[in-house]
Amino acid sequence: MSVLSRLLFPLARRFIAGNTVEDALAAARTLHARGFASILDFLGEHVRREEDAKTAARAYEALVERLAADGLDAMIALKPTHLGLELGEAFCLGLLETVTGHAVLRGIRVGIDMEDSSTTDAALAAYRRLNGKFPGSVQIALQARLKRSAADLSGLIAEGASVRLVKGAYKEPATIAYTRMREIRKNFLDLLERLLREGRDTAVATHDAVLLREAKERVRRLNAPPEKVEFQMLLGIRPDLQHRLLAEGYRVRIYIPFGAEWLPYTLRRVRERPWYLWLALRSILHPHPYRRTISSPAR
Ligand SMILES: Cc1cc2nc3c(=O)[nH]c(=O)nc-3n(C[C@H](O)[C@H](O)[C@H](O)COP(=O)(O)OP(=O)(O)OC[C@H]3O[C@@H](n4cnc5c(N)ncnc54)[C@H](O)[C@@H]3O)c2cc1C
């Protein structure tokens, strides 16, 4: 285990359901019992070998079987680079189509995660293909951090897209991205208002209390139908807000990451809250038993 993995290992259990499908299902069932829907992410990204991308696709197919058998209100989250985008767009699209077809047949909707800006065009193109083939069953993430998102949204609205609105987890240059929180929030709300006005299926994916308050105000003011709007949050982050939204009568979907490839995901969470590094250091100095079953990354 690398020094970095060793440092972040105790922290990861806060954000990750565990290593296995069983761990993810257990987390989803617990959340469902409390009234939450879920979206499951089998962790992995930037795969460089065809076999690894195909293995990921097969794992998602197996996951879909289990979700369908359980009858949970669950989606799956797919990352294009996990399904081989770096091996070619056509190859990746083939796997995305296979997994999505498998999921849709079993009544499970699919979310396409948005990765760094070098992949935005490919992710949008893949989404368009999937949405054309499986209308109403696929959702695409759109990043308020990126300046291009306003123009991208015009196309998506015209195509009747379902959109998960996020701030954006990847560091991007100021030439293409808003860098001040004030600007990112403003763009988030502008994009949200357009989605609600157009009556599009919208997921508000944030833990930002300011954005949540403003989003709820817009949902009320624009009279958005409840079935068109849901809030989405990450496992282990602001459970207080997750429960409050639920108590207020909103649909809340929790993003549940699982699998051995937890390091890049955990690093993104740490970058958002650097004081975690101190917490991680402290937990190494004062260890306590792990609650979840996470093992070191496979590589
Ligand atoms: C369901 C879901 C799906 C997502 N999908 C994508 C995607 O496809 N592509 C993408 O680029 N990004 C995605 N993201 C991540 C998103 O872009 C942000 O990086 C992340 O949500 C943090 O931003 P925030 O809006 O919560 O606001 P922030 O300002 O970062 O956080 C607001 C508050 O939330 C809490 N909080 C936030 N992060 C943490 C943390 N790590 N630990 C503890 N507390 C924290 C704090 O209380 C903080 O004050 C997704 C987020 C969610 C919720």
The ligand as an SDF file (V2000), in Angstrom:
LIG
                    3D

 53 58  0  0  0  0  0  0  0  0999 V2000
  -24.7480   13.0480   -6.3640 C   0  0  0  0  0  0  0  0  0  0  0  0
  -23.5200   13.7480   -6.8460 C   0  0  0  0  0  0  0  0  0  0  0  0
  -22.9680   13.4040   -8.0610 C   0  0  0  0  0  0  0  0  0  0  0  0
  -21.8360   14.0710   -8.5320 C   0  0  0  0  0  0  0  0  0  0  0  0
  -21.3670   13.7900   -9.7870 N   0  0  0  0  0  0  0  0  0  0  0  0
  -20.3460   14.5250  -10.2740 C   0  0  0  0  0  0  0  0  0  0  0  0
  -19.9080   14.3630  -11.6090 C   0  0  0  0  0  0  0  0  0  0  0  0
  -20.4320   13.5530  -12.3810 O   0  0  0  0  0  0  0  0  0  0  0  0
  -18.8630   15.1240  -12.0400 N   0  0  0  0  0  0  0  0  0  0  0  0
  -18.2520   16.0580  -11.2300 C   0  0  0  0  0  0  0  0  0  0  0  0
  -17.3250   16.7440  -11.6730 O   0  0  0  0  0  0  0  0  0  0  0  0
  -18.6420   16.2120   -9.9520 N   0  0  0  0  0  0  0  0  0  0  0  0
  -19.6560   15.4780   -9.4540 C   0  0  0  0  0  0  0  0  0  0  0  0
  -20.0570   15.6700   -8.1570 N   0  0  0  0  0  0  0  0  0  0  0  0
  -19.1990   16.4480   -7.2300 C   0  0  0  0  0  0  0  0  0  0  0  0
  -19.4940   17.9240   -7.2910 C   0  0  0  0  0  0  0  0  0  0  0  0
  -19.0890   18.4530   -8.5220 O   0  0  0  0  0  0  0  0  0  0  0  0
  -18.7270   18.6500   -6.1620 C   0  0  0  0  0  0  0  0  0  0  0  0
  -17.3740   18.4430   -6.3450 O   0  0  0  0  0  0  0  0  0  0  0  0
  -19.1410   18.1820   -4.7690 C   0  0  0  0  0  0  0  0  0  0  0  0
  -20.5120   17.9590   -4.6910 O   0  0  0  0  0  0  0  0  0  0  0  0
  -18.7780   19.2580   -3.7210 C   0  0  0  0  0  0  0  0  0  0  0  0
  -19.4190   20.4500   -4.0330 O   0  0  0  0  0  0  0  0  0  0  0  0
  -20.7270   20.9810   -3.2700 P   0  0  0  0  0  0  0  0  0  0  0  0
  -21.6640   21.4320   -4.3200 O   0  0  0  0  0  0  0  0  0  0  0  0
  -21.2450   19.9970   -2.3500 O   0  0  0  0  0  0  0  0  0  0  0  0
  -20.2410   22.3150   -2.5410 O   0  0  0  0  0  0  0  0  0  0  0  0
  -19.0420   22.5790   -1.5620 P   0  0  0  0  0  0  0  0  0  0  0  0
  -18.9510   24.0600   -1.4610 O   0  0  0  0  0  0  0  0  0  0  0  0
  -17.8070   21.8320   -1.9410 O   0  0  0  0  0  0  0  0  0  0  0  0
  -19.5680   21.9910   -0.2170 O   0  0  0  0  0  0  0  0  0  0  0  0
  -20.7010   22.4900    0.4640 C   0  0  0  0  0  0  0  0  0  0  0  0
  -20.7480   21.8960    1.8500 C   0  0  0  0  0  0  0  0  0  0  0  0
  -20.8580   20.4780    1.7450 O   0  0  0  0  0  0  0  0  0  0  0  0
  -20.0060   19.8510    2.6710 C   0  0  0  0  0  0  0  0  0  0  0  0
  -18.9730   19.1290    1.9300 N   0  0  0  0  0  0  0  0  0  0  0  0
  -18.6630   19.2320    0.6220 C   0  0  0  0  0  0  0  0  0  0  0  0
  -17.6800   18.3890    0.2880 N   0  0  0  0  0  0  0  0  0  0  0  0
  -17.3710   17.7640    1.4120 C   0  0  0  0  0  0  0  0  0  0  0  0
  -16.4260   16.7600    1.7290 C   0  0  0  0  0  0  0  0  0  0  0  0
  -15.5940   16.2520    0.8320 N   0  0  0  0  0  0  0  0  0  0  0  0
  -16.3930   16.3260    3.0160 N   0  0  0  0  0  0  0  0  0  0  0  0
  -17.2220   16.8330    3.9540 C   0  0  0  0  0  0  0  0  0  0  0  0
  -18.1170   17.7840    3.7060 N   0  0  0  0  0  0  0  0  0  0  0  0
  -18.1820   18.2360    2.4700 C   0  0  0  0  0  0  0  0  0  0  0  0
  -19.4520   20.9370    3.5460 C   0  0  0  0  0  0  0  0  0  0  0  0
  -20.3130   21.1180    4.6200 O   0  0  0  0  0  0  0  0  0  0  0  0
  -19.4770   22.1250    2.6460 C   0  0  0  0  0  0  0  0  0  0  0  0
  -19.5330   23.3430    3.3380 O   0  0  0  0  0  0  0  0  0  0  0  0
  -21.2150   15.0600   -7.7050 C   0  0  0  0  0  0  0  0  0  0  0  0
  -21.7790   15.4180   -6.4970 C   0  0  0  0  0  0  0  0  0  0  0  0
  -22.9230   14.8020   -6.0610 C   0  0  0  0  0  0  0  0  0  0  0  0
  -23.5290   15.2520   -4.7830 C   0  0  0  0  0  0  0  0  0  0  0  0
  1  2  1  0
  2  3  1  0
  2 52  2  0
  3  4  2  0
  4  5  1  0
  4 50  1  0
  5  6  2  0
  6  7  1  0
  6 13  1  0
  7  8  2  0
  7  9  1  0
  9 10  1  0
 10 11  2  0
 10 12  1  0
 12 13  2  0
 13 14  1  0
 14 15  1  0
 14 50  1  0
 15 16  1  0
 16 17  1  0
 16 18  1  0
 18 19  1  0
 18 20  1  0
 20 21  1  0
 20 22  1  0
 22 23  1  0
 23 24  1  0
 24 25  2  0
 24 26  1  0
 24 27  1  0
 27 28  1  0
 28 29  2  0
 28 30  1  0
 28 31  1  0
 31 32  1  0
 32 33  1  0
 33 34  1  0
 33 48  1  0
 34 35  1  0
 35 36  1  0
 35 46  1  0
 36 37  1  0
 36 45  1  0
 37 38  2  0
 38 39  1  0
 39 40  1  0
 39 45  2  0
 40 41  1  0
 40 42  2  0
 42 43  1  0
 43 44  2  0
 44 45  1  0
 46 47  1  0
 46 48  1  0
 48 49  1  0
 50 51  2  0
 51 52  1  0
 52 53  1  0
M  END
$$$$
